[in-house]
């Protein structure tokens, strides 16, 4: 899975947003744009999973989200 960060867009971001939404971290619509709202949702998930809340979706964050 690709490393995702704010400013990116596309199908991988949509996949991330759908997962964040299904886990209750994202309230906004899935639009495929990694903006402030998606970053805040990623950081909330990272805190819950005891990861560094940097807002960047790398291997450890993907593993936690897809568990």
N, CA, C and O atoms as a Tripos MOL2 file, in Angstrom:
@<TRIPOS>MOLECULE
protein
  268   267    67     0     0
PROTEIN
NO_CHARGES

@<TRIPOS>ATOM
      1 N           0.8440   -1.1940    0.0000 N.3       1 UNK1
      2 CA          0.0000    0.0000    0.0000 C.3       1 UNK1
      3 C           0.8820    1.2490    0.0000 C.2       1 UNK1
      4 O           1.9520    1.2600    0.6090 O.2       1 UNK1
      5 N           0.4320    2.2860   -0.6790 N.am      2 UNK2
      6 CA          1.2600    3.4910   -0.7840 C.3       2 UNK2
      7 C           1.2880    4.2930    0.5200 C.2       2 UNK2
      8 O           0.3660    4.2200    1.3320 O.2       2 UNK2
      9 N           2.3510    5.0480    0.6970 N.am      3 UNK3
     10 CA          2.4130    5.9980    1.8070 C.3       3 UNK3
     11 C           1.5930    7.2130    1.3840 C.2       3 UNK3
     12 O           1.7980    7.7730    0.3070 O.2       3 UNK3
     13 N           0.6630    7.6090    2.2480 N.am      4 UNK4
     14 CA         -0.2320    8.7210    1.9270 C.3       4 UNK4
     15 C          -0.0270    9.8610    2.9110 C.2       4 UNK4
     16 O           0.2280    9.6440    4.0960 O.2       4 UNK4
     17 N          -0.1450   11.0870    2.3930 N.am      5 UNK5
     18 CA         -0.0120   12.2710    3.2540 C.3       5 UNK5
     19 C          -0.8840   13.3930    2.6950 C.2       5 UNK5
     20 O          -1.3890   13.3200    1.5750 O.2       5 UNK5
     21 N          -1.0430   14.4230    3.5060 N.am      6 UNK6
     22 CA         -1.8600   15.5620    3.1120 C.3       6 UNK6
     23 C          -1.4040   16.1210    1.7720 C.2       6 UNK6
     24 O          -0.2080   16.2280    1.5010 O.2       6 UNK6
     25 N          -2.3860   16.4800    0.9340 N.am      7 UNK7
     26 CA         -2.1000   17.0340   -0.3880 C.3       7 UNK7
     27 C          -2.2430   16.0100   -1.4980 C.2       7 UNK7
     28 O          -2.2970   16.3650   -2.6760 O.2       7 UNK7
     29 N          -2.3050   14.7230   -1.1210 N.am      8 UNK8
     30 CA         -2.4410   13.6710   -2.1290 C.3       8 UNK8
     31 C          -3.9160   13.4580   -2.4520 C.2       8 UNK8
     32 O          -4.7990   13.8730   -1.7010 O.2       8 UNK8
     33 N          -4.1640   12.8000   -3.5860 N.am      9 UNK9
     34 CA         -5.5380   12.4970   -3.9820 C.3       9 UNK9
     35 C          -5.5480   11.2500   -4.8550 C.2       9 UNK9
     36 O          -4.5300   10.8640   -5.4290 O.2       9 UNK9
     37 N          -6.7240   10.6280   -4.9420 N.am     10 UNK10
     38 CA         -6.8520    9.4700   -5.8140 C.3      10 UNK10
     39 C          -7.4930    8.2780   -5.1270 C.2      10 UNK10
     40 O          -7.9560    8.3830   -3.9910 O.2      10 UNK10
     41 N          -7.5210    7.1310   -5.8240 N.am     11 UNK11
     42 CA         -8.1870    5.9270   -5.3240 C.3      11 UNK11
     43 C          -7.6280    5.4210   -3.9940 C.2      11 UNK11
     44 O          -8.3900    4.9400   -3.1540 O.2      11 UNK11
     45 N          -6.3210    5.5200   -3.7880 N.am     12 UNK12
     46 CA         -5.7430    5.0450   -2.5250 C.3      12 UNK12
     47 C          -6.2340    5.8960   -1.3610 C.2      12 UNK12
     48 O          -6.4550    5.3850   -0.2630 O.2      12 UNK12
     49 N          -6.4050    7.1920   -1.5990 N.am     13 UNK13
     50 CA         -6.9380    8.0790   -0.5570 C.3      13 UNK13
     51 C          -8.3970    7.7230   -0.2840 C.2      13 UNK13
     52 O          -8.8330    7.7370    0.8670 O.2      13 UNK13
     53 N          -9.1510    7.4050   -1.3300 N.am     14 UNK14
     54 CA        -10.5420    6.9720   -1.1380 C.3      14 UNK14
     55 C         -10.5860    5.7100   -0.2810 C.2      14 UNK14
     56 O         -11.4190    5.6020    0.6190 O.2      14 UNK14
     57 N          -9.7040    4.7630   -0.5520 N.am     15 UNK15
     58 CA         -9.6500    3.5290    0.2330 C.3      15 UNK15
     59 C          -9.3660    3.8570    1.6990 C.2      15 UNK15
     60 O         -10.0130    3.3220    2.5990 O.2      15 UNK15
     61 N          -8.3990    4.7350    1.9280 N.am     16 UNK16
     62 CA         -8.0680    5.1700    3.2810 C.3      16 UNK16
     63 C          -9.2820    5.8090    3.9430 C.2      16 UNK16
     64 O          -9.6160    5.4750    5.0800 O.2      16 UNK16
     65 N          -9.9420    6.7200    3.2430 N.am     17 UNK17
     66 CA        -11.0910    7.4190    3.8130 C.3      17 UNK17
     67 C         -12.2330    6.4570    4.1290 C.2      17 UNK17
     68 O         -12.8920    6.5980    5.1590 O.2      17 UNK17
     69 N         -12.4720    5.4850    3.2580 N.am     18 UNK18
     70 CA        -13.5290    4.4990    3.5300 C.3      18 UNK18
     71 C         -13.2130    3.7190    4.7990 C.2      18 UNK18
     72 O         -14.1020    3.4580    5.6090 O.2      18 UNK18
     73 N         -11.9560    3.3480    4.9720 N.am     19 UNK19
     74 CA        -11.5490    2.5940    6.1640 C.3      19 UNK19
     75 C         -11.6810    3.4620    7.4160 C.2      19 UNK19
     76 O         -12.1970    3.0040    8.4350 O.2      19 UNK19
     77 N         -11.2250    4.6960    7.3450 N.am     20 UNK20
     78 CA        -11.3570    5.6100    8.4890 C.3      20 UNK20
     79 C         -12.8270    5.8150    8.8400 C.2      20 UNK20
     80 O         -13.1820    5.8830   10.0170 O.2      20 UNK20
     81 N         -13.6800    5.9140    7.8290 N.am     21 UNK21
     82 CA        -15.1120    6.1040    8.0400 C.3      21 UNK21
     83 C         -15.7260    4.8690    8.6970 C.2      21 UNK21
     84 O         -16.5160    4.9910    9.6330 O.2      21 UNK21
     85 N         -15.3680    3.6910    8.2140 N.am     22 UNK22
     86 CA        -15.9430    2.4590    8.7680 C.3      22 UNK22
     87 C         -15.5160    2.2420   10.2160 C.2      22 UNK22
     88 O         -16.2320    1.6060   10.9890 O.2      22 UNK22
     89 N         -14.3480    2.7700   10.5840 N.am     23 UNK23
     90 CA        -13.8650    2.6500   11.9640 C.3      23 UNK23
     91 C         -14.3430    3.8060   12.8430 C.2      23 UNK23
     92 O         -14.0580    3.8300   14.0400 O.2      23 UNK23
     93 N         -15.0660    4.7630   12.2610 N.am     24 UNK24
     94 CA        -15.6300    5.8620   13.0350 C.3      24 UNK24
     95 C         -14.7280    7.0700   13.2200 C.2      24 UNK24
     96 O         -15.0520    7.9650   14.0010 O.2      24 UNK24
     97 N         -13.6120    7.1130   12.5240 N.am     25 UNK25
     98 CA        -12.6920    8.2450   12.6740 C.3      25 UNK25
     99 C         -13.0120    9.3990   11.7240 C.2      25 UNK25
    100 O         -12.6750   10.5470   12.0120 O.2      25 UNK25
    101 N         -13.6560    9.1050   10.6040 N.am     26 UNK26
    102 CA        -13.9450   10.1310    9.5980 C.3      26 UNK26
    103 C         -15.4490   10.3130    9.4790 C.2      26 UNK26
    104 O         -16.1840    9.3540    9.2460 O.2      26 UNK26
    105 N         -15.9000   11.5490    9.6420 N.am     27 UNK27
    106 CA        -17.3300   11.8570    9.5070 C.3      27 UNK27
    107 C         -17.6490   12.4490    8.1320 C.2      27 UNK27
    108 O         -18.7930   12.4020    7.6820 O.2      27 UNK27
    109 N         -16.6400   13.0020    7.4730 N.am     28 UNK28
    110 CA        -16.8370   13.6730    6.1790 C.3      28 UNK28
    111 C         -17.0880   12.6560    5.0660 C.2      28 UNK28
    112 O         -16.9500   11.4500    5.2660 O.2      28 UNK28
    113 N         -17.4560   13.1620    3.8980 N.am     29 UNK29
    114 CA        -17.6830   12.2840    2.7550 C.3      29 UNK29
    115 C         -16.3420   11.8220    2.1760 C.2      29 UNK29
    116 O         -15.3220   12.5020    2.2860 O.2      29 UNK29
    117 N         -16.3830   10.6530    1.5630 N.am     30 UNK30
    118 CA        -15.2080   10.0890    0.8940 C.3      30 UNK30
    119 C         -15.0690   10.8010   -0.4480 C.2      30 UNK30
    120 O         -15.8940   10.6170   -1.3430 O.2      30 UNK30
    121 N         -14.0130   11.6210   -0.5850 N.am     31 UNK31
    122 CA        -13.8460   12.3990   -1.8150 C.3      31 UNK31
    123 C         -12.5000   12.1630   -2.5020 C.2      31 UNK31
    124 O         -12.2340   12.7290   -3.5620 O.2      31 UNK31
    125 N         -11.6470   11.3230   -1.8940 N.am     32 UNK32
    126 CA        -10.3690   11.0160   -2.5180 C.3      32 UNK32
    127 C          -9.3300   12.1110   -2.4000 C.2      32 UNK32
    128 O          -8.2920   12.0590   -3.0590 O.2      32 UNK32
    129 N          -9.6060   13.1170   -1.5530 N.am     33 UNK33
    130 CA         -8.6700   14.2240   -1.3560 C.3      33 UNK33
    131 C          -8.1830   14.2020    0.0920 C.2      33 UNK33
    132 O          -8.9880   14.2840    1.0190 O.2      33 UNK33
    133 N          -6.8840   14.0920    0.2840 N.am     34 UNK34
    134 CA         -6.2880   14.0370    1.6230 C.3      34 UNK34
    135 C          -6.0430   15.4750    2.0800 C.2      34 UNK34
    136 O          -4.9860   16.0540    1.8310 O.2      34 UNK34
    137 N          -7.0540   16.0380    2.7590 N.am     35 UNK35
    138 CA         -6.9680   17.4010    3.2670 C.3      35 UNK35
    139 C          -6.8690   17.4160    4.7830 C.2      35 UNK35
    140 O          -6.5240   16.4120    5.4050 O.2      35 UNK35
    141 N          -7.1780   18.5710    5.3720 N.am     36 UNK36
    142 CA         -7.0900   18.7490    6.8270 C.3      36 UNK36
    143 C          -7.9730   17.7600    7.5880 C.2      36 UNK36
    144 O          -7.5510   17.2030    8.6020 O.2      36 UNK36
    145 N          -9.1990   17.5400    7.1000 N.am     37 UNK37
    146 CA        -10.1460   16.6740    7.8050 C.3      37 UNK37
    147 C          -9.6500   15.2300    7.8100 C.2      37 UNK37
    148 O          -9.7220   14.5480    8.8320 O.2      37 UNK37
    149 N          -9.1520   14.7720    6.6770 N.am     38 UNK38
    150 CA         -8.6100   13.4120    6.6060 C.3      38 UNK38
    151 C          -7.3740   13.2910    7.4890 C.2      38 UNK38
    152 O          -7.1990   12.2840    8.1750 O.2      38 UNK38
    153 N          -6.5150   14.3090    7.4780 N.am     39 UNK39
    154 CA         -5.3180   14.2770    8.3240 C.3      39 UNK39
    155 C          -5.7020   14.1820    9.8000 C.2      39 UNK39
    156 O          -5.0950   13.4180   10.5510 O.2      39 UNK39
    157 N          -6.7010   14.9500   10.2160 N.am     40 UNK40
    158 CA         -7.1480   14.9050   11.6140 C.3      40 UNK40
    159 C          -7.6910   13.5190   11.9610 C.2      40 UNK40
    160 O          -7.4670   13.0260   13.0670 O.2      40 UNK40
    161 N          -8.4040   12.8880   11.0230 N.am     41 UNK41
    162 CA         -8.9360   11.5440   11.2510 C.3      41 UNK41
    163 C          -7.8000   10.5330   11.3610 C.2      41 UNK41
    164 O          -7.8420    9.6400   12.2080 O.2      41 UNK41
    165 N          -6.7880   10.6690   10.5120 N.am     42 UNK42
    166 CA         -5.6150    9.7860   10.5720 C.3      42 UNK42
    167 C          -4.9170    9.9470   11.9190 C.2      42 UNK42
    168 O          -4.5400    8.9570   12.5460 O.2      42 UNK42
    169 N          -4.7420   11.1870   12.3640 N.am     43 UNK43
    170 CA         -4.0680   11.4320   13.6420 C.3      43 UNK43
    171 C          -4.8630   10.8470   14.8070 C.2      43 UNK43
    172 O          -4.2740   10.2990   15.7390 O.2      43 UNK43
    173 N          -6.1870   10.9550   14.7690 N.am     44 UNK44
    174 CA         -7.0210   10.3690   15.8210 C.3      44 UNK44
    175 C          -6.8480    8.8490   15.8430 C.2      44 UNK44
    176 O          -6.7340    8.2470   16.9110 O.2      44 UNK44
    177 N          -6.8290    8.2370   14.6640 N.am     45 UNK45
    178 CA         -6.6280    6.7910   14.5760 C.3      45 UNK45
    179 C          -5.2400    6.4190   15.0900 C.2      45 UNK45
    180 O          -5.0890    5.4480   15.8320 O.2      45 UNK45
    181 N          -4.2370    7.1840   14.7020 N.am     46 UNK46
    182 CA         -2.8710    6.8950   15.1460 C.3      46 UNK46
    183 C          -2.7670    6.9720   16.6700 C.2      46 UNK46
    184 O          -2.1080    6.1370   17.2890 O.2      46 UNK46
    185 N          -3.4110    7.9650   17.2720 N.am     47 UNK47
    186 CA         -3.3860    8.0640   18.7410 C.3      47 UNK47
    187 C          -4.0620    6.8440   19.3700 C.2      47 UNK47
    188 O          -3.5500    6.2780   20.3360 O.2      47 UNK47
    189 N          -5.2060    6.4430   18.8220 N.am     48 UNK48
    190 CA         -5.9220    5.2890   19.3770 C.3      48 UNK48
    191 C          -5.0670    4.0280   19.2890 C.2      48 UNK48
    192 O          -5.0760    3.2030   20.2030 O.2      48 UNK48
    193 N          -4.3340    3.8800   18.1980 N.am     49 UNK49
    194 CA         -3.5080    2.6900   17.9970 C.3      49 UNK49
    195 C          -2.0930    2.8450   18.5550 C.2      49 UNK49
    196 O          -1.2140    2.0320   18.2710 O.2      49 UNK49
    197 N          -1.8810    3.9000   19.3550 N.am     50 UNK50
    198 CA         -0.5940    4.1340   20.0290 C.3      50 UNK50
    199 C           0.5620    4.3040   19.0400 C.2      50 UNK50
    200 O           1.6760    3.8370   19.2770 O.2      50 UNK50
    201 N           0.2720    4.9810   17.9340 N.am     51 UNK51
    202 CA          1.2960    5.2940   16.9350 C.3      51 UNK51
    203 C           1.6010    6.7880   16.9910 C.2      51 UNK51
    204 O           0.8150    7.5640   17.5330 O.2      51 UNK51
    205 N           2.7310    7.1860   16.4360 N.am     52 UNK52
    206 CA          3.0860    8.6080   16.3590 C.3      52 UNK52
    207 C           2.0270    9.3300   15.5130 C.2      52 UNK52
    208 O           1.8470    8.9940   14.3420 O.2      52 UNK52
    209 N           1.3220   10.3210   16.0930 N.am     53 UNK53
    210 CA          0.2420   10.9930   15.3400 C.3      53 UNK53
    211 C           0.7750   12.0410   14.3620 C.2      53 UNK53
    212 O           0.5590   13.2400   14.5370 O.2      53 UNK53
    213 N           1.4750   11.5650   13.3320 N.am     54 UNK54
    214 CA          2.0860   12.4850   12.3680 C.3      54 UNK54
    215 C           1.1820   12.7740   11.1690 C.2      54 UNK54
    216 O           1.5010   13.6280   10.3410 O.2      54 UNK54
    217 N           0.0590   12.0660   11.0770 N.am     55 UNK55
    218 CA         -0.8640   12.2990    9.9740 C.3      55 UNK55
    219 C          -0.4220   11.6980    8.6570 C.2      55 UNK55
    220 O          -1.0620   11.9130    7.6280 O.2      55 UNK55
    221 N           0.6690   10.9430    8.6810 N.am     56 UNK56
    222 CA          1.1700   10.2750    7.4750 C.3      56 UNK56
    223 C           0.8300    8.7890    7.5680 C.2      56 UNK56
    224 O           1.1080    8.1430    8.5780 O.2      56 UNK56
    225 N           0.2320    8.2600    6.5160 N.am     57 UNK57
    226 CA         -0.1950    6.8630    6.5220 C.3      57 UNK57
    227 C           0.8920    6.0110    5.8790 C.2      57 UNK57
    228 O           0.9590    5.8770    4.6570 O.2      57 UNK57
    229 N           1.7440    5.4360    6.7310 N.am     58 UNK58
    230 CA          2.7950    4.5290    6.2980 C.3      58 UNK58
    231 C           2.4310    3.1000    6.6740 C.2      58 UNK58
    232 O           1.2840    2.8360    7.0350 O.2      58 UNK58
    233 N           3.3770    2.1780    6.5970 N.am     59 UNK59
    234 CA          3.1000    0.7660    6.8610 C.3      59 UNK59
    235 C           2.4610    0.4880    8.2270 C.2      59 UNK59
    236 O           1.5110   -0.2900    8.3090 O.2      59 UNK59
    237 N           2.9620    1.1070    9.2890 N.am     60 UNK60
    238 CA          2.4210    0.8290   10.6290 C.3      60 UNK60
    239 C           0.9720    1.2970   10.7440 C.2      60 UNK60
    240 O           0.1390    0.6190   11.3440 O.2      60 UNK60
    241 N           0.6790    2.4570   10.1650 N.am     61 UNK61
    242 CA         -0.6940    2.9780   10.2190 C.3      61 UNK61
    243 C          -1.6220    2.1150    9.3730 C.2      61 UNK61
    244 O          -2.7270    1.7900    9.8070 O.2      61 UNK61
    245 N          -1.1910    1.7410    8.1700 N.am     62 UNK62
    246 CA         -2.0110    0.8440    7.3370 C.3      62 UNK62
    247 C          -2.2940   -0.4610    8.0820 C.2      62 UNK62
    248 O          -3.4320   -0.9280    8.1090 O.2      62 UNK62
    249 N          -1.2480   -1.0520    8.6910 N.am     63 UNK63
    250 CA         -1.4390   -2.3150    9.4140 C.3      63 UNK63
    251 C          -2.4830   -2.1680   10.5040 C.2      63 UNK63
    252 O          -3.3480   -3.0310   10.6580 O.2      63 UNK63
    253 N          -2.4120   -1.0790   11.2620 N.am     64 UNK64
    254 CA         -3.3760   -0.8550   12.3390 C.3      64 UNK64
    255 C          -4.7870   -0.6730   11.7810 C.2      64 UNK64
    256 O          -5.7450   -1.2170   12.3310 O.2      64 UNK64
    257 N          -4.9190    0.0780   10.7040 N.am     65 UNK65
    258 CA         -6.2410    0.3460   10.1290 C.3      65 UNK65
    259 C          -6.8610   -0.8960    9.5050 C.2      65 UNK65
    260 O          -8.0830   -1.0480    9.5080 O.2      65 UNK65
    261 N          -6.0330   -1.7800    8.9750 N.am     66 UNK66
    262 CA         -6.5570   -2.9510    8.2570 C.3      66 UNK66
    263 C          -6.6350   -4.2000    9.1280 C.2      66 UNK66
    264 O          -7.0260   -5.2650    8.6500 O.2      66 UNK66
    265 N          -6.2710   -4.0810   10.3850 N.am     67 UNK67
    266 CA         -6.3000   -5.2130   11.2960 C.3      67 UNK67
    267 C          -7.7040   -5.7560   11.4660 C.2      67 UNK67
    268 O          -7.9080   -6.7190   12.2060 O.2      67 UNK67
@<TRIPOS>BOND
     1     1     2 1
     2     2     3 1
     3     3     4 2
     4     3     5 am
     5     5     6 1
     6     6     7 1
     7     7     8 2
     8     7     9 am
     9     9    10 1
    10    10    11 1
    11    11    12 2
    12    11    13 am
    13    13    14 1
    14    14    15 1
    15    15    16 2
    16    15    17 am
    17    17    18 1
    18    18    19 1
    19    19    20 2
    20    19    21 am
    21    21    22 1
    22    22    23 1
    23    23    24 2
    24    23    25 am
    25    25    26 1
    26    26    27 1
    27    27    28 2
    28    27    29 am
    29    29    30 1
    30    30    31 1
    31    31    32 2
    32    31    33 am
    33    33    34 1
    34    34    35 1
    35    35    36 2
    36    35    37 am
    37    37    38 1
    38    38    39 1
    39    39    40 2
    40    39    41 am
    41    41    42 1
    42    42    43 1
    43    43    44 2
    44    43    45 am
    45    45    46 1
    46    46    47 1
    47    47    48 2
    48    47    49 am
    49    49    50 1
    50    50    51 1
    51    51    52 2
    52    51    53 am
    53    53    54 1
    54    54    55 1
    55    55    56 2
    56    55    57 am
    57    57    58 1
    58    58    59 1
    59    59    60 2
    60    59    61 am
    61    61    62 1
    62    62    63 1
    63    63    64 2
    64    63    65 am
    65    65    66 1
    66    66    67 1
    67    67    68 2
    68    67    69 am
    69    69    70 1
    70    70    71 1
    71    71    72 2
    72    71    73 am
    73    73    74 1
    74    74    75 1
    75    75    76 2
    76    75    77 am
    77    77    78 1
    78    78    79 1
    79    79    80 2
    80    79    81 am
    81    81    82 1
    82    82    83 1
    83    83    84 2
    84    83    85 am
    85    85    86 1
    86    86    87 1
    87    87    88 2
    88    87    89 am
    89    89    90 1
    90    90    91 1
    91    91    92 2
    92    91    93 am
    93    93    94 1
    94    94    95 1
    95    95    96 2
    96    95    97 am
    97    97    98 1
    98    98    99 1
    99    99   100 2
   100    99   101 am
   101   101   102 1
   102   102   103 1
   103   103   104 2
   104   103   105 am
   105   105   106 1
   106   106   107 1
   107   107   108 2
   108   107   109 am
   109   109   110 1
   110   110   111 1
   111   111   112 2
   112   111   113 am
   113   113   114 1
   114   114   115 1
   115   115   116 2
   116   115   117 am
   117   117   118 1
   118   118   119 1
   119   119   120 2
   120   119   121 am
   121   121   122 1
   122   122   123 1
   123   123   124 2
   124   123   125 am
   125   125   126 1
   126   126   127 1
   127   127   128 2
   128   127   129 am
   129   129   130 1
   130   130   131 1
   131   131   132 2
   132   131   133 am
   133   133   134 1
   134   134   135 1
   135   135   136 2
   136   135   137 am
   137   137   138 1
   138   138   139 1
   139   139   140 2
   140   139   141 am
   141   141   142 1
   142   142   143 1
   143   143   144 2
   144   143   145 am
   145   145   146 1
   146   146   147 1
   147   147   148 2
   148   147   149 am
   149   149   150 1
   150   150   151 1
   151   151   152 2
   152   151   153 am
   153   153   154 1
   154   154   155 1
   155   155   156 2
   156   155   157 am
   157   157   158 1
   158   158   159 1
   159   159   160 2
   160   159   161 am
   161   161   162 1
   162   162   163 1
   163   163   164 2
   164   163   165 am
   165   165   166 1
   166   166   167 1
   167   167   168 2
   168   167   169 am
   169   169   170 1
   170   170   171 1
   171   171   172 2
   172   171   173 am
   173   173   174 1
   174   174   175 1
   175   175   176 2
   176   175   177 am
   177   177   178 1
   178   178   179 1
   179   179   180 2
   180   179   181 am
   181   181   182 1
   182   182   183 1
   183   183   184 2
   184   183   185 am
   185   185   186 1
   186   186   187 1
   187   187   188 2
   188   187   189 am
   189   189   190 1
   190   190   191 1
   191   191   192 2
   192   191   193 am
   193   193   194 1
   194   194   195 1
   195   195   196 2
   196   195   197 am
   197   197   198 1
   198   198   199 1
   199   199   200 2
   200   199   201 am
   201   201   202 1
   202   202   203 1
   203   203   204 2
   204   203   205 am
   205   205   206 1
   206   206   207 1
   207   207   208 2
   208   207   209 am
   209   209   210 1
   210   210   211 1
   211   211   212 2
   212   211   213 am
   213   213   214 1
   214   214   215 1
   215   215   216 2
   216   215   217 am
   217   217   218 1
   218   218   219 1
   219   219   220 2
   220   219   221 am
   221   221   222 1
   222   222   223 1
   223   223   224 2
   224   223   225 am
   225   225   226 1
   226   226   227 1
   227   227   228 2
   228   227   229 am
   229   229   230 1
   230   230   231 1
   231   231   232 2
   232   231   233 am
   233   233   234 1
   234   234   235 1
   235   235   236 2
   236   235   237 am
   237   237   238 1
   238   238   239 1
   239   239   240 2
   240   239   241 am
   241   241   242 1
   242   242   243 1
   243   243   244 2
   244   243   245 am
   245   245   246 1
   246   246   247 1
   247   247   248 2
   248   247   249 am
   249   249   250 1
   250   250   251 1
   251   251   252 2
   252   251   253 am
   253   253   254 1
   254   254   255 1
   255   255   256 2
   256   255   257 am
   257   257   258 1
   258   258   259 1
   259   259   260 2
   260   259   261 am
   261   261   262 1
   262   262   263 1
   263   263   264 2
   264   263   265 am
   265   265   266 1
   266   266   267 1
   267   267   268 2
@<TRIPOS>SUBSTRUCTURE
     1 UNK1         2 RESIDUE 1 A UNK
     2 UNK2         6 RESIDUE 1 A UNK
     3 UNK3        10 RESIDUE 1 A UNK
     4 UNK4        14 RESIDUE 1 A UNK
     5 UNK5        18 RESIDUE 1 A UNK
     6 UNK6        22 RESIDUE 1 A UNK
     7 UNK7        26 RESIDUE 1 A UNK
     8 UNK8        30 RESIDUE 1 A UNK
     9 UNK9        34 RESIDUE 1 A UNK
    10 UNK10       38 RESIDUE 1 A UNK
    11 UNK11       42 RESIDUE 1 A UNK
    12 UNK12       46 RESIDUE 1 A UNK
    13 UNK13       50 RESIDUE 1 A UNK
    14 UNK14       54 RESIDUE 1 A UNK
    15 UNK15       58 RESIDUE 1 A UNK
    16 UNK16       62 RESIDUE 1 A UNK
    17 UNK17       66 RESIDUE 1 A UNK
    18 UNK18       70 RESIDUE 1 A UNK
    19 UNK19       74 RESIDUE 1 A UNK
    20 UNK20       78 RESIDUE 1 A UNK
    21 UNK21       82 RESIDUE 1 A UNK
    22 UNK22       86 RESIDUE 1 A UNK
    23 UNK23       90 RESIDUE 1 A UNK
    24 UNK24       94 RESIDUE 1 A UNK
    25 UNK25       98 RESIDUE 1 A UNK
    26 UNK26      102 RESIDUE 1 A UNK
    27 UNK27      106 RESIDUE 1 A UNK
    28 UNK28      110 RESIDUE 1 A UNK
    29 UNK29      114 RESIDUE 1 A UNK
    30 UNK30      118 RESIDUE 1 A UNK
    31 UNK31      122 RESIDUE 1 A UNK
    32 UNK32      126 RESIDUE 1 A UNK
    33 UNK33      130 RESIDUE 1 A UNK
    34 UNK34      134 RESIDUE 1 A UNK
    35 UNK35      138 RESIDUE 1 A UNK
    36 UNK36      142 RESIDUE 1 A UNK
    37 UNK37      146 RESIDUE 1 A UNK
    38 UNK38      150 RESIDUE 1 A UNK
    39 UNK39      154 RESIDUE 1 A UNK
    40 UNK40      158 RESIDUE 1 A UNK
    41 UNK41      162 RESIDUE 1 A UNK
    42 UNK42      166 RESIDUE 1 A UNK
    43 UNK43      170 RESIDUE 1 A UNK
    44 UNK44      174 RESIDUE 1 A UNK
    45 UNK45      178 RESIDUE 1 A UNK
    46 UNK46      182 RESIDUE 1 A UNK
    47 UNK47      186 RESIDUE 1 A UNK
    48 UNK48      190 RESIDUE 1 A UNK
    49 UNK49      194 RESIDUE 1 A UNK
    50 UNK50      198 RESIDUE 1 A UNK
    51 UNK51      202 RESIDUE 1 A UNK
    52 UNK52      206 RESIDUE 1 A UNK
    53 UNK53      210 RESIDUE 1 A UNK
    54 UNK54      214 RESIDUE 1 A UNK
    55 UNK55      218 RESIDUE 1 A UNK
    56 UNK56      222 RESIDUE 1 A UNK
    57 UNK57      226 RESIDUE 1 A UNK
    58 UNK58      230 RESIDUE 1 A UNK
    59 UNK59      234 RESIDUE 1 A UNK
    60 UNK60      238 RESIDUE 1 A UNK
    61 UNK61      242 RESIDUE 1 A UNK
    62 UNK62      246 RESIDUE 1 A UNK
    63 UNK63      250 RESIDUE 1 A UNK
    64 UNK64      254 RESIDUE 1 A UNK
    65 UNK65      258 RESIDUE 1 A UNK
    66 UNK66      262 RESIDUE 1 A UNK
    67 UNK67      266 RESIDUE 1 A UNK
